């Protein structure tokens, strides 16, 4: 068994279980080892009933003092019993576990562990896990991995499969040169993988995470530097000149370009006309005007007889870009055909689109990852633009570039990254920053509140909907969990349906939904058929919905400031005043201080810099900027020091061996390629 072995090569995984793993994107044993726990469950010593607190997960050691009683409500079995610790009594409740009546008997000394709930004035343990005393003692103070699951797949199945692979893994498996490991005092890869899944203690887990974060950064930077070398060797075969259409489009806009937009456009236009190949990043806040610069660039290339392509991270966003361009071109009578190509198109629609691309009839092609599929052949591609660059792997951008004769590259990102880190992360690109917002845009009004404000927040959302507006509500999780006390999309959607007035349509969206399901929800939200959208951070890279005026973020302290700022950028895109409510669900002064930065600033780059200063080792996983650069564990803010070390290592390795073909670098190259392929598979499965 090696890291490329199929998942069903693991003992005990048959065809049905294999399909469940595939749903999670786990195809190989290597994928499984990289499927890290989302959190850890720590088993603490049992506590007296008098010391229990509502909402916490705790264990009680005691004797069952009543038999288990089963009652049925609407087809659901509710089992109840009582437990005494010698001084006090607590109720126990289970759902759909009728067999407990025969397995649990009065007088049995047991440990009951679960979430503490309150019913009236009394506490109860809901859905308690039952242990023999010796069983529980063996788990006390241990760290049990908690994985993201799919229906039919259990924690036990994943843990068992991981242990099986780890047992068969050679102890000396590593691809990082020993000298680099020693230089940065990194543990071995096998130790890191073992400790990430089954940590001995907190210190070992932090050490393991540090090694794997270093690897993520290193692989990304090696790939980036190799791409840069490849581009620098190429020459520009295109002859592009300003012919008037761009200025005509600018003059027709119902607003003035900001001075920052004009400055960046001047840089782009000049580079398109030189002998060098443009490789430029436009970095700017949501709403700073990146899209119009992309349209101007696409137009100028088309006007010179070449093709240009724009790749967006979602189908809905791709279609919105397409519709924006269609409207602008029709208004100005530009004769260039704009084509939309997405994965959900029918076979006949794709066939027609491919024909127009290959013949050159289509001048501008807008789409998703469908733009880089094998059947997508271009006539004379001179410019490629990727929107929300951090959502694509390096190889995806490279693949799109290979569709032409080394075309110009323009990438756009609304992720506010401090320049010191951006220079490393976008090492193959020149950086332009849009540091001004359009004058007509109203700043979003912010407030940081605690959970007691929820009723007022619901009333406020209701009042905005009555005015004809819409709202987003963001939750950290898709579904509820016994081990995580945070809001989840599934339950919250039902809560809002009950709390908000009749007639207000509340729907949900999350990353586990299929691409076409997410697209359908966003299309309905665009048309105001859905007034309140409850979502995970999947809407972070969303479409322009000018009618949305409220963004409410639950458990706001669990997100990074830069990500919260991007989520906030989903509102404030129309003429109406917009609002963002940050719901803090703990009373930590540190978290309050962090969130207050957002309360007083709408400048993404200032917020990112403050985030960088405030973030330390903190939690084991820290507060993640979800999806940033496709990193699985790494966070550029929390792990800025590791990023700089990995950059130093990447430069040293490539200086001595630019192609990674010598000695132990061959293993390193294989791992870089393997993880890039995994990233690409993941992106395609998400509809990117």
C-alpha positions as CSV (number, residue, x, y, z in Angstrom):
1,X,0.0,0.0,0.0
2,X,1.4,3.4,-0.9
3,X,0.0,7.0,-0.9
4,X,-1.5,6.6,-4.4
5,X,-3.3,3.3,-3.5
6,X,-7.1,3.5,-4.0
7,X,-9.2,3.9,-0.9
8,X,-10.7,0.5,-1.2
9,X,-7.3,-1.1,-0.9
10,X,-7.7,-0.5,2.8
11,X,-9.0,-3.6,4.7
12,X,-12.7,-3.3,5.5
13,X,-13.6,-0.7,2.9
14,X,-15.9,-2.2,0.3
15,X,-17.8,-0.7,-2.7
16,X,-20.5,1.0,-0.6
17,X,-18.0,2.6,1.9
18,X,-15.7,3.6,-1.0
19,X,-18.6,5.6,-2.4
20,X,-19.1,7.4,0.9
21,X,-15.3,8.3,1.0
22,X,-15.5,9.5,-2.6
23,X,-18.3,11.9,-1.5
24,X,-15.7,13.5,0.8
25,X,-13.2,13.8,-2.0
26,X,-11.1,10.9,-0.6
27,X,-9.9,8.7,-3.5
28,X,-6.6,7.4,-2.3
29,X,-4.9,6.5,0.9
30,X,-2.9,9.7,0.6
31,X,-6.1,11.7,0.4
32,X,-7.3,10.0,3.6
33,X,-4.1,10.9,5.5
34,X,-4.6,14.5,4.4
35,X,-8.2,14.5,5.5
36,X,-7.5,16.1,8.8
37,X,-9.9,16.3,11.8
38,X,-11.9,19.5,11.9
39,X,-11.6,19.5,15.7
40,X,-10.7,17.3,18.7
41,X,-12.9,16.0,21.5
42,X,-11.1,16.1,24.9
43,X,-12.4,13.8,27.5
44,X,-12.3,15.5,30.9
45,X,-12.7,13.8,34.3
46,X,-16.3,13.4,35.5
47,X,-17.8,16.3,37.5
48,X,-20.4,16.4,40.3
49,X,-23.9,17.2,39.0
50,X,-24.0,20.4,41.0
51,X,-21.0,21.8,39.0
52,X,-22.6,21.2,35.5
53,X,-23.2,24.2,33.3
54,X,-25.8,24.4,30.5
55,X,-24.4,24.1,27.0
56,X,-21.1,22.4,28.0
57,X,-20.1,18.8,27.2
58,X,-19.4,17.0,30.4
59,X,-19.3,13.6,32.0
60,X,-21.2,12.4,35.1
61,X,-20.2,9.2,37.0
62,X,-23.2,7.7,38.8
63,X,-25.7,4.9,39.1
64,X,-28.8,4.5,37.0
65,X,-31.7,4.9,39.5
66,X,-34.6,4.2,37.2
67,X,-35.2,1.9,34.3
68,X,-35.0,3.3,30.8
69,X,-38.5,4.2,29.6
70,X,-39.4,4.3,25.8
71,X,-42.1,6.6,24.5
72,X,-43.0,7.2,20.9
73,X,-43.9,10.6,19.3
74,X,-44.7,10.8,15.6
75,X,-42.6,7.8,14.9
76,X,-39.6,8.9,16.9
77,X,-38.6,7.0,20.0
78,X,-37.6,9.1,23.1
79,X,-35.8,7.1,25.8
80,X,-35.5,8.6,29.3
81,X,-33.8,7.6,32.6
82,X,-32.3,9.1,35.7
83,X,-28.8,9.0,37.2
84,X,-27.5,9.8,40.7
85,X,-24.0,10.7,41.7
86,X,-24.8,10.0,45.3
87,X,-25.8,13.6,46.1
88,X,-27.9,14.8,43.2
89,X,-30.0,13.4,40.3
90,X,-29.9,14.3,36.6
91,X,-32.2,13.2,33.8
92,X,-31.0,11.4,30.7
93,X,-32.6,11.6,27.3
94,X,-31.9,9.7,24.1
95,X,-33.6,9.8,20.6
96,X,-34.1,6.8,18.4
97,X,-32.2,4.4,20.7
98,X,-34.9,2.0,21.9
99,X,-32.4,-0.8,22.5
100,X,-31.1,1.0,25.6
101,X,-34.1,-0.2,27.5
102,X,-32.7,-3.7,27.5
103,X,-29.0,-2.9,27.8
104,X,-29.1,-0.3,30.7
105,X,-30.5,-1.6,34.1
106,X,-31.0,0.2,37.4
107,X,-28.1,0.0,39.8
108,X,-25.5,-0.1,37.0
109,X,-22.5,2.2,37.8
110,X,-21.7,4.0,34.6
111,X,-20.2,7.3,33.1
112,X,-22.7,9.3,31.0
113,X,-21.2,11.9,28.7
114,X,-23.0,14.5,26.6
115,X,-24.2,18.0,26.1
116,X,-25.9,19.6,29.2
117,X,-29.3,21.0,28.4
118,X,-31.8,22.9,30.5
119,X,-35.5,22.0,30.6
120,X,-37.4,24.4,32.8
121,X,-35.4,24.6,36.1
122,X,-33.7,21.2,35.8
123,X,-30.6,20.1,33.8
124,X,-30.5,17.0,31.7
125,X,-27.9,15.2,29.5
126,X,-29.1,14.7,26.0
127,X,-28.0,11.8,23.7
128,X,-25.4,10.8,26.3
129,X,-22.6,8.3,25.4
130,X,-22.5,5.5,28.0
131,X,-19.1,4.1,29.3
132,X,-18.0,1.6,31.8
133,X,-15.9,3.4,34.4
134,X,-12.7,1.7,33.2
135,X,-13.5,2.5,29.6
136,X,-13.9,6.2,30.4
137,X,-10.7,6.4,32.5
138,X,-8.8,5.1,29.5
139,X,-10.0,8.1,27.5
140,X,-9.7,10.8,30.1
141,X,-7.4,13.6,28.9
142,X,-7.1,12.0,25.5
143,X,-7.7,13.8,22.2
144,X,-10.2,12.1,20.0
145,X,-10.3,13.3,16.3
146,X,-13.6,14.7,15.0
147,X,-14.0,14.6,11.3
148,X,-16.4,16.2,8.9
149,X,-18.8,13.4,7.9
150,X,-21.3,12.5,5.2
151,X,-24.5,10.5,5.8
152,X,-23.6,6.8,6.4
153,X,-20.0,7.4,7.3
154,X,-19.1,7.4,11.0
155,X,-16.1,8.7,13.0
156,X,-15.3,5.1,13.9
157,X,-15.0,4.1,10.2
158,X,-12.7,7.0,9.4
159,X,-10.5,6.4,12.5
160,X,-10.2,2.7,11.7
161,X,-9.2,3.4,8.1
162,X,-6.6,6.0,9.1
163,X,-5.1,3.7,11.7
164,X,-4.8,0.9,9.1
165,X,-2.9,3.2,6.7
166,X,-0.7,4.5,9.4
167,X,0.2,0.9,10.5
168,X,1.4,0.2,6.9
169,X,3.3,3.4,6.4
170,X,7.1,3.1,6.5
171,X,8.5,4.9,9.6
172,X,11.0,6.8,7.5
173,X,8.6,8.2,4.9
174,X,9.6,11.8,4.2
175,X,10.2,14.0,1.2
176,X,11.6,17.1,2.8
177,X,15.4,17.2,2.7
178,X,16.9,16.5,6.1
179,X,18.9,19.7,6.1
180,X,15.7,21.8,5.8
181,X,14.0,19.8,8.5
182,X,17.0,20.4,10.8
183,X,17.3,24.1,9.9
184,X,13.7,24.9,10.9
185,X,13.5,22.2,13.6
186,X,10.6,20.4,12.0
187,X,9.3,16.9,13.0
188,X,9.2,14.1,10.5
189,X,6.3,13.8,8.1
190,X,5.1,10.4,9.5
191,X,5.2,11.8,13.1
192,X,3.2,14.9,11.9
193,X,0.5,12.8,10.2
194,X,0.2,10.5,13.2
195,X,-0.1,13.3,15.7
196,X,-2.6,15.3,13.5
197,X,-5.0,12.4,13.6
198,X,-4.2,10.9,17.0
199,X,-2.4,13.5,19.1
200,X,-0.7,12.5,22.4
201,X,-1.1,16.0,23.8
202,X,-1.5,19.7,22.8
203,X,2.3,20.3,22.3
204,X,2.7,17.3,19.9
205,X,-0.3,18.5,17.9
206,X,1.0,22.1,17.6
207,X,4.4,20.6,16.5
208,X,2.7,18.4,13.9
209,X,0.5,21.2,12.5
210,X,3.6,23.4,12.2
211,X,5.3,20.8,10.0
212,X,2.3,20.3,7.8
213,X,1.7,24.1,7.4
214,X,5.3,24.5,6.4
215,X,4.8,21.8,3.7
216,X,1.7,23.5,2.4
217,X,3.4,26.8,2.0
218,X,6.6,25.2,0.6
219,X,4.7,23.2,-2.1
220,X,2.7,26.3,-3.1
221,X,5.8,28.5,-3.4
222,X,7.9,25.9,-5.3
223,X,5.1,25.6,-7.8
224,X,4.8,29.4,-8.0
225,X,8.6,29.9,-8.5
226,X,8.8,27.2,-11.2
227,X,5.9,28.9,-13.1
228,X,7.6,32.2,-12.9
229,X,10.8,30.8,-14.4
230,X,8.8,29.3,-17.2
231,X,7.1,32.6,-18.0
232,X,10.3,34.7,-17.9
233,X,11.8,32.5,-20.6
234,X,8.9,33.3,-23.0
235,X,8.4,36.3,-25.3
236,X,5.4,38.3,-26.3
237,X,4.1,37.6,-29.9
238,X,1.1,39.8,-29.7
239,X,0.7,43.3,-31.3
240,X,-1.8,45.2,-29.2
241,X,-2.4,48.9,-29.5
242,X,-5.0,51.3,-28.0
243,X,-7.6,51.8,-30.7
244,X,-10.3,53.9,-28.9
245,X,-12.9,51.4,-27.7
246,X,-11.6,51.4,-24.1
247,X,-11.9,55.2,-23.8
248,X,-15.3,55.1,-25.4
249,X,-16.4,52.5,-22.8
250,X,-15.0,54.6,-19.9
251,X,-16.9,57.7,-21.2
252,X,-20.2,55.8,-21.4
253,X,-20.1,54.7,-17.8
254,X,-22.6,56.3,-15.4
255,X,-19.8,57.0,-12.9
256,X,-16.2,58.4,-13.0
257,X,-13.3,55.9,-12.6
258,X,-11.4,56.6,-9.3
259,X,-7.8,57.8,-9.6
260,X,-6.7,54.4,-8.5
261,X,-8.6,52.7,-11.3
262,X,-7.1,55.1,-13.9
263,X,-3.6,54.5,-12.5
264,X,-4.0,50.7,-12.7
265,X,-5.6,50.8,-16.1
266,X,-2.7,52.9,-17.4
267,X,-0.3,50.2,-16.1
268,X,-2.3,47.4,-17.8
269,X,-2.6,49.2,-21.1
270,X,1.1,50.0,-21.2
271,X,2.0,46.3,-20.4
272,X,-0.3,45.0,-23.1
273,X,1.6,47.0,-25.7
274,X,5.1,46.1,-24.6
275,X,7.3,43.1,-25.8
276,X,7.1,41.5,-22.3
277,X,4.4,39.2,-21.1
278,X,2.1,40.8,-18.5
279,X,1.8,39.0,-15.2
280,X,-0.1,41.3,-12.9
281,X,-2.3,41.1,-9.8
282,X,-5.0,43.6,-9.1
283,X,-5.7,43.6,-5.4
284,X,-8.6,45.6,-4.0
285,X,-11.4,45.5,-1.6
286,X,-14.8,44.1,-2.6
287,X,-16.5,47.0,-4.5
288,X,-13.3,48.8,-5.4
289,X,-13.9,48.4,-9.1
290,X,-11.7,45.5,-10.3
291,X,-14.4,44.1,-12.7
292,X,-14.5,47.2,-15.0
293,X,-10.7,47.0,-15.3
294,X,-11.0,43.4,-16.4
295,X,-13.7,44.4,-19.0
296,X,-11.5,47.1,-20.4
297,X,-8.6,44.7,-20.7
298,X,-10.7,42.1,-22.4
299,X,-12.1,44.7,-24.8
300,X,-8.7,46.0,-25.8
301,X,-7.4,42.6,-26.6
302,X,-10.6,41.7,-28.7
303,X,-10.3,45.0,-30.5
304,X,-6.9,44.0,-31.7
305,X,-8.2,40.7,-33.2
306,X,-7.2,38.3,-30.4
307,X,-9.1,36.2,-27.9
308,X,-9.4,36.8,-24.2
309,X,-10.7,34.6,-21.4
310,X,-12.1,35.4,-17.9
311,X,-12.2,32.5,-15.4
312,X,-14.5,32.9,-12.4
313,X,-14.8,30.6,-9.3
314,X,-18.5,30.0,-9.6
315,X,-21.0,29.6,-12.4
316,X,-23.3,32.3,-11.0
317,X,-20.4,34.8,-10.9
318,X,-19.3,33.8,-14.4
319,X,-22.8,34.4,-15.7
320,X,-23.0,37.8,-14.0
321,X,-19.7,38.8,-15.6
322,X,-21.0,37.7,-18.9
323,X,-24.3,39.6,-18.5
324,X,-22.4,42.8,-17.4
325,X,-20.2,42.6,-20.5
326,X,-23.1,41.9,-22.8
327,X,-25.0,44.9,-21.6
328,X,-21.9,47.2,-21.9
329,X,-21.0,46.0,-25.4
330,X,-24.6,46.3,-26.7
331,X,-24.9,49.8,-25.3
332,X,-21.7,50.9,-27.1
333,X,-22.3,48.8,-30.2
334,X,-19.0,46.9,-29.9
335,X,-19.0,44.1,-32.5
336,X,-17.2,41.5,-30.4
337,X,-19.0,38.3,-29.4
338,X,-18.9,37.4,-25.7
339,X,-19.4,33.7,-24.9
340,X,-20.2,32.0,-21.6
341,X,-18.9,28.5,-21.0
342,X,-19.8,26.6,-17.8
343,X,-19.9,23.0,-16.7
344,X,-23.7,22.9,-16.4
345,X,-24.4,23.7,-20.0
346,X,-25.8,20.9,-22.2
347,X,-23.6,18.8,-24.5
348,X,-25.0,20.6,-27.6
349,X,-24.5,24.1,-26.0
350,X,-20.9,23.2,-25.2
351,X,-20.3,21.8,-28.7
352,X,-21.5,25.1,-30.2
353,X,-19.4,27.1,-27.8
354,X,-16.2,25.0,-28.5
355,X,-16.7,25.6,-32.2
356,X,-16.9,29.3,-31.8
357,X,-13.9,29.4,-29.6
358,X,-11.8,27.3,-32.0
359,X,-12.8,29.3,-35.0
360,X,-12.2,32.6,-33.4
361,X,-15.8,33.7,-33.9
362,X,-16.0,34.3,-30.1
363,X,-13.6,37.1,-29.0
364,X,-14.2,36.9,-25.3
365,X,-14.9,33.7,-23.3
366,X,-16.2,33.9,-19.8
367,X,-16.6,30.8,-17.7
368,X,-15.5,28.5,-14.8
369,X,-13.0,25.6,-14.8
370,X,-14.7,24.6,-18.0
371,X,-12.4,27.0,-19.7
372,X,-9.4,24.7,-19.1
373,X,-11.0,21.4,-20.1
374,X,-9.4,19.4,-22.8
375,X,-12.1,20.1,-25.4
376,X,-11.7,23.9,-24.9
377,X,-9.5,24.9,-27.8
378,X,-8.8,28.6,-28.5
379,X,-8.0,30.3,-31.8
380,X,-5.5,32.9,-30.7
381,X,-5.7,33.5,-26.9
382,X,-3.8,36.6,-25.9
383,X,-5.1,37.4,-22.4
384,X,-6.3,35.3,-19.5
385,X,-7.9,36.8,-16.4
386,X,-8.7,34.8,-13.2
387,X,-11.2,36.4,-10.7
388,X,-10.7,35.6,-7.0
389,X,-7.3,34.1,-7.7
390,X,-7.0,32.5,-4.3
391,X,-9.8,30.0,-5.3
392,X,-7.7,28.5,-8.0
393,X,-4.6,26.2,-7.8
394,X,-1.4,27.3,-9.4
395,X,-1.7,24.5,-11.9
396,X,-5.2,25.7,-13.0
397,X,-3.9,29.1,-13.8
398,X,-1.0,27.6,-15.6
399,X,-3.3,25.3,-17.6
400,X,-5.4,28.2,-18.8
401,X,-2.2,30.0,-19.8
402,X,-1.1,27.0,-21.8
403,X,-4.3,27.2,-23.9
404,X,-2.6,30.0,-25.8
405,X,1.0,31.0,-26.9
406,X,2.0,32.2,-23.4
407,X,-0.8,34.8,-23.1
408,X,-0.8,37.9,-20.9
409,X,-2.0,37.1,-17.3
410,X,-4.2,39.3,-15.1
411,X,-5.4,38.0,-11.8
412,X,-7.8,39.7,-9.4
413,X,-8.3,39.3,-5.7
414,X,-10.5,41.0,-3.1
415,X,-8.5,39.3,-0.3
416,X,-6.8,42.0,1.7
417,X,-3.3,40.7,2.2
418,X,-0.5,42.9,3.7
419,X,2.1,43.7,1.0
420,X,4.9,41.9,2.8
421,X,3.0,38.6,2.5
422,X,1.5,39.4,-0.9
423,X,5.0,39.7,-2.4
424,X,5.7,36.1,-1.3
425,X,2.3,34.6,-2.2
426,X,2.1,36.3,-5.6
427,X,5.8,36.0,-6.3
428,X,5.3,35.6,-10.0
429,X,3.1,38.7,-10.4
430,X,3.5,42.5,-10.3
431,X,1.1,43.9,-7.8
432,X,-1.4,46.8,-8.4
433,X,-3.5,47.9,-5.4
434,X,-6.9,49.6,-5.8
435,X,-6.9,51.7,-2.5
436,X,-9.9,53.9,-3.2
437,X,-13.6,53.1,-3.2
438,X,-16.1,54.8,-5.6
439,X,-17.4,58.1,-4.2
440,X,-21.0,57.2,-4.5
441,X,-20.7,54.0,-2.4
442,X,-22.1,54.3,1.2
443,X,-19.9,52.8,3.9
444,X,-21.5,49.8,5.6
445,X,-22.6,50.5,9.2
446,X,-21.3,48.0,11.7
447,X,-22.1,46.7,15.2
448,X,-20.6,44.1,17.4
449,X,-23.1,42.6,19.8
450,X,-23.7,39.7,22.1
451,X,-26.4,37.0,21.8
452,X,-28.9,39.0,23.9
453,X,-29.3,41.3,20.8
454,X,-30.6,38.4,18.6
455,X,-34.3,39.3,18.9
456,X,-33.6,42.9,17.9
457,X,-31.4,41.6,15.0
458,X,-34.3,39.4,13.8
459,X,-36.7,42.4,14.0
460,X,-34.2,44.6,12.1
461,X,-33.8,42.0,9.3
462,X,-37.6,41.7,9.1
463,X,-37.9,45.5,8.8
464,X,-35.3,45.6,6.0
465,X,-37.2,42.8,4.1
466,X,-40.4,44.8,4.5
467,X,-38.6,47.7,2.7
468,X,-38.0,45.3,-0.2
469,X,-34.4,44.5,0.7
470,X,-32.6,41.1,1.5
471,X,-30.3,39.7,4.1
472,X,-27.5,37.2,4.5
473,X,-26.9,35.2,7.8
474,X,-23.6,33.4,8.1
475,X,-23.0,30.4,10.3
476,X,-19.7,28.6,10.9
477,X,-21.0,25.0,10.4
478,X,-23.3,23.2,8.0
479,X,-24.9,20.9,10.6
480,X,-25.1,20.7,14.4
481,X,-22.4,18.8,16.3
482,X,-22.3,17.4,19.9
483,X,-18.7,18.6,20.2
484,X,-19.0,22.2,18.8
485,X,-21.1,24.8,20.5
486,X,-21.6,27.0,17.4
487,X,-24.5,27.9,15.1
488,X,-25.1,25.8,12.1
489,X,-26.8,26.5,8.8
490,X,-29.3,23.6,9.0
491,X,-30.8,24.4,12.4
492,X,-30.5,28.2,12.0
493,X,-32.6,28.1,8.8
494,X,-35.4,26.4,10.6
495,X,-35.1,28.9,13.5
496,X,-35.4,31.9,11.2
497,X,-38.4,30.4,9.4
498,X,-40.1,30.3,12.8
499,X,-38.9,33.7,14.1
500,X,-39.5,35.8,11.0
501,X,-42.8,36.9,9.7
502,X,-44.9,34.7,7.5
503,X,-44.2,35.3,3.8
504,X,-40.4,35.9,4.3
505,X,-38.6,33.2,2.3
506,X,-35.6,31.8,4.2
507,X,-33.4,29.3,2.5
508,X,-29.9,27.9,3.1
509,X,-26.7,27.3,1.1
510,X,-23.5,25.5,2.0
511,X,-20.4,23.9,0.5
512,X,-21.7,20.3,0.7
513,X,-24.4,21.1,-1.8
514,X,-23.8,20.2,-5.4
515,X,-22.7,23.0,-7.7
516,X,-26.1,23.1,-9.6
517,X,-28.0,23.3,-6.2
518,X,-25.8,26.3,-5.1
519,X,-26.3,28.0,-8.4
520,X,-30.1,27.5,-8.2
521,X,-30.2,29.0,-4.7
522,X,-28.1,32.0,-5.7
523,X,-30.1,32.6,-8.9
524,X,-33.3,32.7,-6.7
525,X,-31.6,35.0,-4.2
526,X,-30.6,37.3,-7.1
527,X,-34.3,37.5,-8.3
528,X,-35.4,38.2,-4.7
529,X,-37.4,35.0,-4.6
530,X,-35.4,34.3,-1.4
531,X,-35.3,37.2,1.1
532,X,-33.0,35.7,3.8
533,X,-30.1,33.5,2.8
534,X,-28.5,31.4,5.6
535,X,-25.1,30.2,4.5
536,X,-21.6,29.2,5.4
537,X,-18.7,31.2,4.0
538,X,-19.3,29.7,0.6
539,X,-20.9,33.1,-0.3
540,X,-17.6,34.8,0.4
541,X,-16.9,34.5,-3.3
542,X,-20.4,35.5,-4.3
543,X,-22.2,37.5,-6.9
544,X,-23.2,41.1,-6.8
545,X,-26.6,41.4,-5.1
546,X,-27.2,45.2,-4.8
547,X,-30.6,44.6,-3.1
548,X,-28.9,42.8,0.0
549,X,-28.6,45.3,2.8
550,X,-28.0,43.2,5.9
551,X,-25.1,40.8,6.7
552,X,-25.4,39.1,10.1
553,X,-22.5,36.8,11.1
554,X,-23.0,34.3,13.9
555,X,-20.1,33.3,16.1
556,X,-18.1,36.1,14.5
557,X,-15.2,35.5,16.9
558,X,-14.5,32.2,15.1
559,X,-13.5,33.9,11.8
560,X,-10.4,35.9,10.9
561,X,-10.8,39.7,10.5
562,X,-9.9,39.7,6.8
563,X,-12.5,37.0,6.1
564,X,-15.2,38.9,8.1
565,X,-14.4,42.0,6.1
566,X,-14.8,40.1,2.8
567,X,-18.1,38.7,4.0
568,X,-19.2,42.2,4.9
569,X,-18.4,43.2,1.4
570,X,-21.4,41.1,0.1
571,X,-23.6,44.1,1.2
572,X,-23.3,47.8,0.5
573,X,-23.2,47.2,-3.2
574,X,-26.4,49.2,-4.0
575,X,-27.7,52.7,-3.4
576,X,-29.4,51.8,0.0
577,X,-27.6,52.0,3.4
578,X,-26.3,48.6,4.4
579,X,-25.5,47.1,7.7
580,X,-23.3,44.3,9.2
581,X,-24.1,42.7,12.5
582,X,-21.2,40.8,14.1
583,X,-22.7,38.4,16.7
584,X,-20.1,37.5,19.4
585,X,-21.1,34.4,21.3
586,X,-18.4,34.4,23.9
587,X,-17.4,37.2,26.4
588,X,-13.7,37.2,25.7
589,X,-12.2,40.7,25.9
590,X,-9.5,39.6,23.4
591,X,-12.2,38.7,20.8
592,X,-14.1,41.9,21.6
593,X,-11.0,43.9,20.9
594,X,-10.5,42.1,17.6
595,X,-14.0,42.6,16.4
596,X,-14.0,46.2,17.4
597,X,-11.4,46.8,14.7
598,X,-14.2,45.9,12.1
599,X,-16.6,48.2,14.0
600,X,-14.4,51.2,13.3
601,X,-12.8,50.5,9.9
602,X,-14.0,49.6,6.4
603,X,-10.4,49.5,5.0
604,X,-9.6,45.9,4.2
605,X,-5.8,46.4,4.1
606,X,-5.7,48.2,7.4
607,X,-7.9,45.4,8.9
608,X,-5.5,42.7,7.4
609,X,-2.5,44.5,9.0
610,X,-4.2,44.7,12.4
611,X,-5.2,41.0,12.1
612,X,-1.6,40.1,11.4
613,X,-0.4,42.0,14.5
614,X,-3.1,40.4,16.8
615,X,-2.9,36.8,15.7
616,X,-0.5,34.6,17.6
617,X,-0.2,30.8,18.0
618,X,-3.6,30.9,19.8
619,X,-5.8,27.9,19.2
620,X,-4.4,24.8,17.6
621,X,-6.1,25.6,14.3
622,X,-6.4,29.3,14.9
623,X,-9.1,31.4,13.2
624,X,-8.9,30.4,9.5
625,X,-9.4,32.6,6.5
626,X,-11.5,29.9,4.8
627,X,-10.4,28.8,1.4
628,X,-7.5,31.2,1.1
629,X,-5.0,30.0,-1.5
630,X,-6.6,26.6,-1.3
631,X,-4.6,25.9,1.9
632,X,-6.0,23.1,4.0
633,X,-4.4,24.0,7.4
634,X,-2.2,27.0,6.7
635,X,-3.4,30.5,7.5
636,X,-1.3,33.4,6.2
637,X,-2.0,35.6,9.2
638,X,-1.5,33.2,12.0
639,X,1.3,31.4,10.2
640,X,3.1,34.4,8.7
641,X,6.4,33.4,10.3
642,X,6.2,29.9,8.8
643,X,5.3,31.3,5.4
644,X,8.5,33.4,5.5
645,X,10.6,30.3,6.5
646,X,9.0,28.2,3.7
647,X,9.8,31.0,1.2
648,X,13.4,31.0,2.3
649,X,13.5,27.2,1.9
650,X,11.9,27.3,-1.5
651,X,14.4,29.8,-2.8
652,X,17.3,27.9,-1.5
653,X,16.1,24.5,-2.9
654,X,15.4,26.0,-6.4
655,X,18.6,27.9,-6.5
656,X,20.5,24.6,-6.2
657,X,18.1,22.5,-8.3
658,X,15.6,24.5,-10.5
659,X,13.8,21.4,-11.9
660,X,13.7,19.4,-8.6
661,X,15.3,16.5,-10.3
662,X,18.4,15.9,-8.2
663,X,18.9,13.5,-5.3
664,X,16.2,13.6,-2.7
665,X,14.4,16.4,-4.5
666,X,12.7,13.9,-6.8
667,X,10.5,12.7,-3.9
668,X,9.7,16.3,-3.1
669,X,8.7,17.0,-6.7
670,X,6.4,14.0,-6.7
671,X,4.7,15.2,-3.5
672,X,4.3,18.7,-5.0
673,X,2.6,17.3,-8.1
674,X,0.5,14.9,-6.0
675,X,-0.9,17.6,-3.8
676,X,-1.5,20.0,-6.7
677,X,-3.5,17.2,-8.4
678,X,-5.5,16.7,-5.2
679,X,-6.2,20.5,-5.0
680,X,-7.3,20.5,-8.7
681,X,-9.7,17.5,-8.0
682,X,-11.1,19.3,-5.0
683,X,-11.6,22.5,-7.0
684,X,-13.4,20.7,-9.9
685,X,-15.6,18.8,-7.5
686,X,-16.7,22.1,-6.0
687,X,-17.5,23.5,-9.4
688,X,-14.6,25.8,-9.5
